[in-house]
Amino acid sequence: METTTPTTSALEPLISLEELSDYLHVPVKTLYDWRTAGRGPRAVHVGRQLRFFLSDVHAWLAQQREPEPGRGTPGR
């Protein structure tokens, strides 16, 4: 029986807090505030650093999308 080991190219990319800040065009402090309030995307602790799976960022962004143009997201 042959077993395969995933290569690093098969791993999902992670982005740093600073990269997420640049991508969303919001200050790093805002991301920390969202995390404290439980409103931001899920993170992974890698040592003392926070990293974000791109799939978690995309899922979080999809939840932020308004249901119709000009309508706020539910619960806001």
PDB file of N, CA, C and O in Angstrom:
ATOM      1  N   MET A   1       0.845  -1.171   0.000  1.00  0.00           N
ATOM      2  CA  MET A   1       0.000   0.000   0.000  1.00  0.00           C
ATOM      3  C   MET A   1       0.888   1.231   0.000  1.00  0.00           C
ATOM      4  O   MET A   1       1.812   1.350   0.805  1.00  0.00           O
ATOM      5  N   GLU A   2       0.601   2.117  -0.890  1.00  0.00           N
ATOM      6  CA  GLU A   2       1.400   3.335  -1.026  1.00  0.00           C
ATOM      7  C   GLU A   2       0.739   4.468  -0.247  1.00  0.00           C
ATOM      8  O   GLU A   2      -0.466   4.690  -0.362  1.00  0.00           O
ATOM      9  N   THR A   3       1.525   5.172   0.536  1.00  0.00           N
ATOM     10  CA  THR A   3       0.998   6.336   1.251  1.00  0.00           C
ATOM     11  C   THR A   3       1.651   7.575   0.679  1.00  0.00           C
ATOM     12  O   THR A   3       2.805   7.555   0.251  1.00  0.00           O
ATOM     13  N   THR A   4       0.896   8.639   0.680  1.00  0.00           N
ATOM     14  CA  THR A   4       1.453   9.894   0.175  1.00  0.00           C
ATOM     15  C   THR A   4       1.457  10.907   1.301  1.00  0.00           C
ATOM     16  O   THR A   4       0.552  10.943   2.136  1.00  0.00           O
ATOM     17  N   THR A   5       2.463  11.705   1.306  1.00  0.00           N
ATOM     18  CA  THR A   5       2.591  12.778   2.282  1.00  0.00           C
ATOM     19  C   THR A   5       2.327  14.089   1.565  1.00  0.00           C
ATOM     20  O   THR A   5       2.923  14.362   0.523  1.00  0.00           O
ATOM     21  N   PRO A   6       1.416  14.919   2.131  1.00  0.00           N
ATOM     22  CA  PRO A   6       1.164  16.198   1.455  1.00  0.00           C
ATOM     23  C   PRO A   6       2.429  17.036   1.378  1.00  0.00           C
ATOM     24  O   PRO A   6       3.227  17.071   2.314  1.00  0.00           O
ATOM     25  N   THR A   7       2.596  17.694   0.275  1.00  0.00           N
ATOM     26  CA  THR A   7       3.733  18.593   0.127  1.00  0.00           C
ATOM     27  C   THR A   7       3.314  19.984   0.595  1.00  0.00           C
ATOM     28  O   THR A   7       2.128  20.249   0.792  1.00  0.00           O
ATOM     29  N   THR A   8       4.279  20.854   0.768  1.00  0.00           N
ATOM     30  CA  THR A   8       3.951  22.206   1.210  1.00  0.00           C
ATOM     31  C   THR A   8       3.087  22.928   0.188  1.00  0.00           C
ATOM     32  O   THR A   8       2.331  23.830   0.551  1.00  0.00           O
ATOM     33  N   SER A   9       3.183  22.552  -1.081  1.00  0.00           N
ATOM     34  CA  SER A   9       2.355  23.203  -2.086  1.00  0.00           C
ATOM     35  C   SER A   9       0.881  22.819  -1.942  1.00  0.00           C
ATOM     36  O   SER A   9       0.010  23.508  -2.473  1.00  0.00           O
ATOM     37  N   ALA A  10       0.594  21.720  -1.226  1.00  0.00           N
ATOM     38  CA  ALA A  10      -0.787  21.294  -1.023  1.00  0.00           C
ATOM     39  C   ALA A  10      -1.411  21.960   0.202  1.00  0.00           C
ATOM     40  O   ALA A  10      -2.615  21.836   0.425  1.00  0.00           O
ATOM     41  N   LEU A  11      -0.612  22.659   0.988  1.00  0.00           N
ATOM     42  CA  LEU A  11      -1.138  23.333   2.165  1.00  0.00           C
ATOM     43  C   LEU A  11      -1.838  24.622   1.767  1.00  0.00           C
ATOM     44  O   LEU A  11      -1.432  25.308   0.829  1.00  0.00           O
ATOM     45  N   GLU A  12      -2.902  24.936   2.505  1.00  0.00           N
ATOM     46  CA  GLU A  12      -3.615  26.179   2.237  1.00  0.00           C
ATOM     47  C   GLU A  12      -2.768  27.364   2.683  1.00  0.00           C
ATOM     48  O   GLU A  12      -2.167  27.324   3.757  1.00  0.00           O
ATOM     49  N   PRO A  13      -2.712  28.409   1.878  1.00  0.00           N
ATOM     50  CA  PRO A  13      -1.911  29.579   2.246  1.00  0.00           C
ATOM     51  C   PRO A  13      -2.436  30.275   3.499  1.00  0.00           C
ATOM     52  O   PRO A  13      -3.642  30.336   3.739  1.00  0.00           O
ATOM     53  N   LEU A  14      -1.519  30.785   4.275  1.00  0.00           N
ATOM     54  CA  LEU A  14      -1.830  31.608   5.439  1.00  0.00           C
ATOM     55  C   LEU A  14      -1.345  33.019   5.168  1.00  0.00           C
ATOM     56  O   LEU A  14      -0.320  33.223   4.518  1.00  0.00           O
ATOM     57  N   ILE A  15      -2.096  33.997   5.676  1.00  0.00           N
ATOM     58  CA  ILE A  15      -1.636  35.377   5.566  1.00  0.00           C
ATOM     59  C   ILE A  15      -1.474  35.954   6.966  1.00  0.00           C
ATOM     60  O   ILE A  15      -2.121  35.512   7.915  1.00  0.00           O
ATOM     61  N   SER A  16      -0.615  36.933   7.073  1.00  0.00           N
ATOM     62  CA  SER A  16      -0.338  37.570   8.360  1.00  0.00           C
ATOM     63  C   SER A  16      -1.395  38.632   8.663  1.00  0.00           C
ATOM     64  O   SER A  16      -2.200  38.995   7.804  1.00  0.00           O
ATOM     65  N   LEU A  17      -1.373  39.109   9.875  1.00  0.00           N
ATOM     66  CA  LEU A  17      -2.274  40.183  10.297  1.00  0.00           C
ATOM     67  C   LEU A  17      -2.057  41.427   9.442  1.00  0.00           C
ATOM     68  O   LEU A  17      -3.014  42.090   9.042  1.00  0.00           O
ATOM     69  N   GLU A  18      -0.804  41.733   9.168  1.00  0.00           N
ATOM     70  CA  GLU A  18      -0.479  42.904   8.355  1.00  0.00           C
ATOM     71  C   GLU A  18      -0.978  42.741   6.923  1.00  0.00           C
ATOM     72  O   GLU A  18      -1.480  43.694   6.327  1.00  0.00           O
ATOM     73  N   GLU A  19      -0.840  41.530   6.366  1.00  0.00           N
ATOM     74  CA  GLU A  19      -1.336  41.279   5.009  1.00  0.00           C
ATOM     75  C   GLU A  19      -2.854  41.389   4.953  1.00  0.00           C
ATOM     76  O   GLU A  19      -3.406  41.925   3.992  1.00  0.00           O
ATOM     77  N   LEU A  20      -3.533  40.878   5.990  1.00  0.00           N
ATOM     78  CA  LEU A  20      -4.984  40.996   6.048  1.00  0.00           C
ATOM     79  C   LEU A  20      -5.398  42.456   6.161  1.00  0.00           C
ATOM     80  O   LEU A  20      -6.371  42.878   5.536  1.00  0.00           O
ATOM     81  N   SER A  21      -4.668  43.221   6.952  1.00  0.00           N
ATOM     82  CA  SER A  21      -4.923  44.648   7.097  1.00  0.00           C
ATOM     83  C   SER A  21      -4.813  45.355   5.744  1.00  0.00           C
ATOM     84  O   SER A  21      -5.677  46.156   5.387  1.00  0.00           O
ATOM     85  N   ASP A  22      -3.766  45.060   5.005  1.00  0.00           N
ATOM     86  CA  ASP A  22      -3.574  45.645   3.673  1.00  0.00           C
ATOM     87  C   ASP A  22      -4.688  45.224   2.722  1.00  0.00           C
ATOM     88  O   ASP A  22      -5.208  46.046   1.967  1.00  0.00           O
ATOM     89  N   TYR A  23      -5.053  43.952   2.757  1.00  0.00           N
ATOM     90  CA  TYR A  23      -6.075  43.426   1.858  1.00  0.00           C
ATOM     91  C   TYR A  23      -7.432  44.075   2.102  1.00  0.00           C
ATOM     92  O   TYR A  23      -8.142  44.419   1.158  1.00  0.00           O
ATOM     93  N   LEU A  24      -7.789  44.242   3.379  1.00  0.00           N
ATOM     94  CA  LEU A  24      -9.094  44.813   3.727  1.00  0.00           C
ATOM     95  C   LEU A  24      -9.074  46.343   3.783  1.00  0.00           C
ATOM     96  O   LEU A  24     -10.125  46.975   3.881  1.00  0.00           O
ATOM     97  N   HIS A  25      -7.888  46.931   3.721  1.00  0.00           N
ATOM     98  CA  HIS A  25      -7.723  48.386   3.823  1.00  0.00           C
ATOM     99  C   HIS A  25      -8.273  48.910   5.151  1.00  0.00           C
ATOM    100  O   HIS A  25      -8.967  49.926   5.201  1.00  0.00           O
ATOM    101  N   VAL A  26      -7.943  48.189   6.223  1.00  0.00           N
ATOM    102  CA  VAL A  26      -8.303  48.629   7.576  1.00  0.00           C
ATOM    103  C   VAL A  26      -7.043  48.562   8.434  1.00  0.00           C
ATOM    104  O   VAL A  26      -6.159  47.746   8.176  1.00  0.00           O
ATOM    105  N   PRO A  27      -6.958  49.420   9.457  1.00  0.00           N
ATOM    106  CA  PRO A  27      -5.777  49.379  10.327  1.00  0.00           C
ATOM    107  C   PRO A  27      -5.679  48.058  11.105  1.00  0.00           C
ATOM    108  O   PRO A  27      -6.689  47.411  11.382  1.00  0.00           O
ATOM    109  N   VAL A  28      -4.465  47.679  11.444  1.00  0.00           N
ATOM    110  CA  VAL A  28      -4.234  46.486  12.252  1.00  0.00           C
ATOM    111  C   VAL A  28      -5.020  46.590  13.562  1.00  0.00           C
ATOM    112  O   VAL A  28      -5.576  45.595  14.029  1.00  0.00           O
ATOM    113  N   LYS A  29      -5.070  47.770  14.149  1.00  0.00           N
ATOM    114  CA  LYS A  29      -5.811  47.959  15.403  1.00  0.00           C
ATOM    115  C   LYS A  29      -7.283  47.593  15.237  1.00  0.00           C
ATOM    116  O   LYS A  29      -7.885  47.024  16.148  1.00  0.00           O
ATOM    117  N   THR A  30      -7.864  47.912  14.093  1.00  0.00           N
ATOM    118  CA  THR A  30      -9.257  47.549  13.837  1.00  0.00           C
ATOM    119  C   THR A  30      -9.417  46.032  13.847  1.00  0.00           C
ATOM    120  O   THR A  30     -10.395  45.517  14.388  1.00  0.00           O
ATOM    121  N   LEU A  31      -8.472  45.319  13.259  1.00  0.00           N
ATOM    122  CA  LEU A  31      -8.536  43.858  13.266  1.00  0.00           C
ATOM    123  C   LEU A  31      -8.463  43.322  14.693  1.00  0.00           C
ATOM    124  O   LEU A  31      -9.191  42.392  15.042  1.00  0.00           O
ATOM    125  N   TYR A  32      -7.593  43.898  15.519  1.00  0.00           N
ATOM    126  CA  TYR A  32      -7.524  43.486  16.923  1.00  0.00           C
ATOM    127  C   TYR A  32      -8.841  43.796  17.642  1.00  0.00           C
ATOM    128  O   TYR A  32      -9.319  42.986  18.436  1.00  0.00           O
ATOM    129  N   ASP A  33      -9.428  44.967  17.366  1.00  0.00           N
ATOM    130  CA  ASP A  33     -10.715  45.325  17.973  1.00  0.00           C
ATOM    131  C   ASP A  33     -11.796  44.338  17.555  1.00  0.00           C
ATOM    132  O   ASP A  33     -12.591  43.904  18.388  1.00  0.00           O
ATOM    133  N   TRP A  34     -11.835  43.975  16.268  1.00  0.00           N
ATOM    134  CA  TRP A  34     -12.822  43.005  15.802  1.00  0.00           C
ATOM    135  C   TRP A  34     -12.631  41.666  16.493  1.00  0.00           C
ATOM    136  O   TRP A  34     -13.607  41.013  16.862  1.00  0.00           O
ATOM    137  N   ARG A  35     -11.373  41.249  16.673  1.00  0.00           N
ATOM    138  CA  ARG A  35     -11.104  39.972  17.344  1.00  0.00           C
ATOM    139  C   ARG A  35     -11.593  40.015  18.787  1.00  0.00           C
ATOM    140  O   ARG A  35     -12.206  39.060  19.264  1.00  0.00           O
ATOM    141  N   THR A  36     -11.328  41.114  19.480  1.00  0.00           N
ATOM    142  CA  THR A  36     -11.758  41.254  20.869  1.00  0.00           C
ATOM    143  C   THR A  36     -13.283  41.175  20.966  1.00  0.00           C
ATOM    144  O   THR A  36     -13.820  40.595  21.910  1.00  0.00           O
ATOM    145  N   ALA A  37     -13.976  41.760  19.990  1.00  0.00           N
ATOM    146  CA  ALA A  37     -15.441  41.763  19.969  1.00  0.00           C
ATOM    147  C   ALA A  37     -16.016  40.476  19.363  1.00  0.00           C
ATOM    148  O   ALA A  37     -17.234  40.300  19.335  1.00  0.00           O
ATOM    149  N   GLY A  38     -15.154  39.582  18.881  1.00  0.00           N
ATOM    150  CA  GLY A  38     -15.623  38.339  18.270  1.00  0.00           C
ATOM    151  C   GLY A  38     -16.232  38.530  16.894  1.00  0.00           C
ATOM    152  O   GLY A  38     -17.073  37.736  16.473  1.00  0.00           O
ATOM    153  N   ARG A  39     -15.816  39.579  16.184  1.00  0.00           N
ATOM    154  CA  ARG A  39     -16.425  39.923  14.896  1.00  0.00           C
ATOM    155  C   ARG A  39     -15.548  39.637  13.684  1.00  0.00           C
ATOM    156  O   ARG A  39     -16.058  39.613  12.565  1.00  0.00           O
ATOM    157  N   GLY A  40     -14.292  39.428  13.858  1.00  0.00           N
ATOM    158  CA  GLY A  40     -13.392  39.259  12.718  1.00  0.00           C
ATOM    159  C   GLY A  40     -13.273  37.818  12.276  1.00  0.00           C
ATOM    160  O   GLY A  40     -13.892  36.929  12.861  1.00  0.00           O
ATOM    161  N   PRO A  41     -12.467  37.579  11.232  1.00  0.00           N
ATOM    162  CA  PRO A  41     -12.259  36.206  10.759  1.00  0.00           C
ATOM    163  C   PRO A  41     -11.466  35.386  11.778  1.00  0.00           C
ATOM    164  O   PRO A  41     -10.707  35.924  12.585  1.00  0.00           O
ATOM    165  N   ARG A  42     -11.664  34.077  11.715  1.00  0.00           N
ATOM    166  CA  ARG A  42     -10.936  33.170  12.606  1.00  0.00           C
ATOM    167  C   ARG A  42      -9.450  33.215  12.294  1.00  0.00           C
ATOM    168  O   ARG A  42      -9.044  33.396  11.146  1.00  0.00           O
ATOM    169  N   ALA A  43      -8.647  33.047  13.335  1.00  0.00           N
ATOM    170  CA  ALA A  43      -7.190  33.087  13.180  1.00  0.00           C
ATOM    171  C   ALA A  43      -6.574  31.805  13.705  1.00  0.00           C
ATOM    172  O   ALA A  43      -7.215  31.024  14.408  1.00  0.00           O
ATOM    173  N   VAL A  44      -5.322  31.609  13.347  1.00  0.00           N
ATOM    174  CA  VAL A  44      -4.513  30.494  13.819  1.00  0.00           C
ATOM    175  C   VAL A  44      -3.294  31.091  14.504  1.00  0.00           C
ATOM    176  O   VAL A  44      -2.650  31.993  13.967  1.00  0.00           O
ATOM    177  N   HIS A  45      -2.981  30.589  15.681  1.00  0.00           N
ATOM    178  CA  HIS A  45      -1.762  31.024  16.360  1.00  0.00           C
ATOM    179  C   HIS A  45      -0.607  30.156  15.881  1.00  0.00           C
ATOM    180  O   HIS A  45      -0.644  28.932  16.005  1.00  0.00           O
ATOM    181  N   VAL A  46       0.401  30.791  15.341  1.00  0.00           N
ATOM    182  CA  VAL A  46       1.631  30.119  14.939  1.00  0.00           C
ATOM    183  C   VAL A  46       2.716  30.728  15.816  1.00  0.00           C
ATOM    184  O   VAL A  46       3.252  31.798  15.529  1.00  0.00           O
ATOM    185  N   GLY A  47       3.016  30.019  16.881  1.00  0.00           N
ATOM    186  CA  GLY A  47       3.888  30.615  17.891  1.00  0.00           C
ATOM    187  C   GLY A  47       3.146  31.782  18.516  1.00  0.00           C
ATOM    188  O   GLY A  47       2.029  31.623  19.009  1.00  0.00           O
ATOM    189  N   ARG A  48       3.761  32.945  18.496  1.00  0.00           N
ATOM    190  CA  ARG A  48       3.126  34.152  19.036  1.00  0.00           C
ATOM    191  C   ARG A  48       2.452  34.992  17.963  1.00  0.00           C
ATOM    192  O   ARG A  48       1.892  36.050  18.249  1.00  0.00           O
ATOM    193  N   GLN A  49       2.509  34.518  16.737  1.00  0.00           N
ATOM    194  CA  GLN A  49       1.963  35.275  15.613  1.00  0.00           C
ATOM    195  C   GLN A  49       0.558  34.789  15.257  1.00  0.00           C
ATOM    196  O   GLN A  49       0.232  33.617  15.443  1.00  0.00           O
ATOM    197  N   LEU A  50      -0.261  35.693  14.748  1.00  0.00           N
ATOM    198  CA  LEU A  50      -1.577  35.333  14.220  1.00  0.00           C
ATOM    199  C   LEU A  50      -1.464  35.170  12.711  1.00  0.00           C
ATOM    200  O   LEU A  50      -0.839  35.981  12.027  1.00  0.00           O
ATOM    201  N   ARG A  51      -2.075  34.118  12.209  1.00  0.00           N
ATOM    202  CA  ARG A  51      -2.150  33.885  10.770  1.00  0.00           C
ATOM    203  C   ARG A  51      -3.601  33.557  10.441  1.00  0.00           C
ATOM    204  O   ARG A  51      -4.367  33.128  11.304  1.00  0.00           O
ATOM    205  N   PHE A  52      -3.961  33.765   9.184  1.00  0.00           N
ATOM    206  CA  PHE A  52      -5.332  33.564   8.744  1.00  0.00           C
ATOM    207  C   PHE A  52      -5.343  32.677   7.506  1.00  0.00           C
ATOM    208  O   PHE A  52      -4.638  32.945   6.533  1.00  0.00           O
ATOM    209  N   PHE A  53      -6.158  31.607   7.552  1.00  0.00           N
ATOM    210  CA  PHE A  53      -6.368  30.796   6.364  1.00  0.00           C
ATOM    211  C   PHE A  53      -7.195  31.625   5.388  1.00  0.00           C
ATOM    212  O   PHE A  53      -8.168  32.267   5.783  1.00  0.00           O
ATOM    213  N   LEU A  54      -6.815  31.612   4.134  1.00  0.00           N
ATOM    214  CA  LEU A  54      -7.562  32.369   3.131  1.00  0.00           C
ATOM    215  C   LEU A  54      -9.018  31.921   3.074  1.00  0.00           C
ATOM    216  O   LEU A  54      -9.907  32.743   2.855  1.00  0.00           O
ATOM    217  N   SER A  55      -9.273  30.631   3.267  1.00  0.00           N
ATOM    218  CA  SER A  55     -10.660  30.143   3.225  1.00  0.00           C
ATOM    219  C   SER A  55     -11.479  30.735   4.370  1.00  0.00           C
ATOM    220  O   SER A  55     -12.663  31.019   4.190  1.00  0.00           O
ATOM    221  N   ASP A  56     -10.871  30.928   5.548  1.00  0.00           N
ATOM    222  CA  ASP A  56     -11.585  31.549   6.668  1.00  0.00           C
ATOM    223  C   ASP A  56     -11.879  33.020   6.385  1.00  0.00           C
ATOM    224  O   ASP A  56     -12.948  33.522   6.731  1.00  0.00           O
ATOM    225  N   VAL A  57     -10.935  33.702   5.760  1.00  0.00           N
ATOM    226  CA  VAL A  57     -11.149  35.109   5.404  1.00  0.00           C
ATOM    227  C   VAL A  57     -12.280  35.211   4.384  1.00  0.00           C
ATOM    228  O   VAL A  57     -13.153  36.068   4.517  1.00  0.00           O
ATOM    229  N   HIS A  58     -12.276  34.341   3.359  1.00  0.00           N
ATOM    230  CA  HIS A  58     -13.324  34.373   2.346  1.00  0.00           C
ATOM    231  C   HIS A  58     -14.689  34.041   2.952  1.00  0.00           C
ATOM    232  O   HIS A  58     -15.689  34.666   2.598  1.00  0.00           O
ATOM    233  N   ALA A  59     -14.741  33.063   3.860  1.00  0.00           N
ATOM    234  CA  ALA A  59     -16.004  32.701   4.508  1.00  0.00           C
ATOM    235  C   ALA A  59     -16.520  33.868   5.351  1.00  0.00           C
ATOM    236  O   ALA A  59     -17.715  34.167   5.338  1.00  0.00           O
ATOM    237  N   TRP A  60     -15.634  34.517   6.073  1.00  0.00           N
ATOM    238  CA  TRP A  60     -16.022  35.663   6.897  1.00  0.00           C
ATOM    239  C   TRP A  60     -16.533  36.806   6.019  1.00  0.00           C
ATOM    240  O   TRP A  60     -17.540  37.438   6.337  1.00  0.00           O
ATOM    241  N   LEU A  61     -15.840  37.065   4.926  1.00  0.00           N
ATOM    242  CA  LEU A  61     -16.280  38.121   4.007  1.00  0.00           C
ATOM    243  C   LEU A  61     -17.658  37.807   3.426  1.00  0.00           C
ATOM    244  O   LEU A  61     -18.486  38.707   3.280  1.00  0.00           O
ATOM    245  N   ALA A  62     -17.907  36.554   3.098  1.00  0.00           N
ATOM    246  CA  ALA A  62     -19.217  36.170   2.565  1.00  0.00           C
ATOM    247  C   ALA A  62     -20.316  36.440   3.590  1.00  0.00           C
ATOM    248  O   ALA A  62     -21.432  36.808   3.222  1.00  0.00           O
ATOM    249  N   GLN A  63     -20.005  36.260   4.871  1.00  0.00           N
ATOM    250  CA  GLN A  63     -20.986  36.531   5.927  1.00  0.00           C
ATOM    251  C   GLN A  63     -21.247  38.027   6.075  1.00  0.00           C
ATOM    252  O   GLN A  63     -22.303  38.425   6.565  1.00  0.00           O
ATOM    253  N   GLN A  64     -20.300  38.853   5.657  1.00  0.00           N
ATOM    254  CA  GLN A  64     -20.445  40.300   5.782  1.00  0.00           C
ATOM    255  C   GLN A  64     -21.239  40.897   4.621  1.00  0.00           C
ATOM    256  O   GLN A  64     -21.675  42.047   4.685  1.00  0.00           O
ATOM    257  N   ARG A  65     -21.421  40.116   3.573  1.00  0.00           N
ATOM    258  CA  ARG A  65     -22.098  40.623   2.368  1.00  0.00           C
ATOM    259  C   ARG A  65     -23.553  40.946   2.680  1.00  0.00           C
ATOM    260  O   ARG A  65     -24.245  40.167   3.335  1.00  0.00           O
ATOM    261  N   GLU A  66     -24.003  42.089   2.210  1.00  0.00           N
ATOM    262  CA  GLU A  66     -25.399  42.468   2.409  1.00  0.00           C
ATOM    263  C   GLU A  66     -26.284  41.575   1.555  1.00  0.00           C
ATOM    264  O   GLU A  66     -25.894  41.197   0.450  1.00  0.00           O
ATOM    265  N   PRO A  67     -27.483  41.227   2.054  1.00  0.00           N
ATOM    266  CA  PRO A  67     -28.348  40.315   1.302  1.00  0.00           C
ATOM    267  C   PRO A  67     -28.856  40.914  -0.011  1.00  0.00           C
ATOM    268  O   PRO A  67     -29.057  40.197  -0.991  1.00  0.00           O
ATOM    269  N   GLU A  68     -29.059  42.212  -0.021  1.00  0.00           N
ATOM    270  CA  GLU A  68     -29.485  42.922  -1.233  1.00  0.00           C
ATOM    271  C   GLU A  68     -28.794  44.287  -1.215  1.00  0.00           C
ATOM    272  O   GLU A  68     -28.458  44.794  -0.144  1.00  0.00           O
ATOM    273  N   PRO A  69     -28.582  44.876  -2.374  1.00  0.00           N
ATOM    274  CA  PRO A  69     -27.959  46.201  -2.400  1.00  0.00           C
ATOM    275  C   PRO A  69     -28.736  47.192  -1.543  1.00  0.00           C
ATOM    276  O   PRO A  69     -29.957  47.304  -1.646  1.00  0.00           O
ATOM    277  N   GLY A  70     -28.010  47.900  -0.703  1.00  0.00           N
ATOM    278  CA  GLY A  70     -28.621  48.907   0.161  1.00  0.00           C
ATOM    279  C   GLY A  70     -29.210  48.371   1.446  1.00  0.00           C
ATOM    280  O   GLY A  70     -29.724  49.143   2.256  1.00  0.00           O
ATOM    281  N   ARG A  71     -29.147  47.064   1.652  1.00  0.00           N
ATOM    282  CA  ARG A  71     -29.663  46.449   2.884  1.00  0.00           C
ATOM    283  C   ARG A  71     -28.480  46.017   3.739  1.00  0.00           C
ATOM    284  O   ARG A  71     -27.531  45.411   3.241  1.00  0.00           O
ATOM    285  N   GLY A  72     -28.543  46.333   5.023  1.00  0.00           N
ATOM    286  CA  GLY A  72     -27.470  45.933   5.930  1.00  0.00           C
ATOM    287  C   GLY A  72     -27.480  44.448   6.176  1.00  0.00           C
ATOM    288  O   GLY A  72     -28.454  43.759   5.871  1.00  0.00           O
ATOM    289  N   THR A  73     -26.375  43.950   6.738  1.00  0.00           N
ATOM    290  CA  THR A  73     -26.322  42.535   7.091  1.00  0.00           C
ATOM    291  C   THR A  73     -27.196  42.290   8.319  1.00  0.00           C
ATOM    292  O   THR A  73     -27.324  43.180   9.160  1.00  0.00           O
ATOM    293  N   PRO A  74     -27.794  41.120   8.443  1.00  0.00           N
ATOM    294  CA  PRO A  74     -28.646  40.824   9.593  1.00  0.00           C
ATOM    295  C   PRO A  74     -27.880  40.985  10.903  1.00  0.00           C
ATOM    296  O   PRO A  74     -26.704  40.630  10.991  1.00  0.00           O
ATOM    297  N   GLY A  75     -28.544  41.513  11.903  1.00  0.00           N
ATOM    298  CA  GLY A  75     -27.926  41.647  13.222  1.00  0.00           C
ATOM    299  C   GLY A  75     -27.092  42.888  13.394  1.00  0.00           C
ATOM    300  O   GLY A  75     -26.388  43.015  14.396  1.00  0.00           O
ATOM    301  N   ARG A  76     -27.146  43.803  12.459  1.00  0.00           N
ATOM    302  CA  ARG A  76     -26.355  45.042  12.589  1.00  0.00           C
ATOM    303  C   ARG A  76     -27.251  46.220  12.731  1.00  0.00           C
ATOM    304  O   ARG A  76     -26.773  47.348  12.852  1.00  0.00           O
TER     305      ARG A  76
END
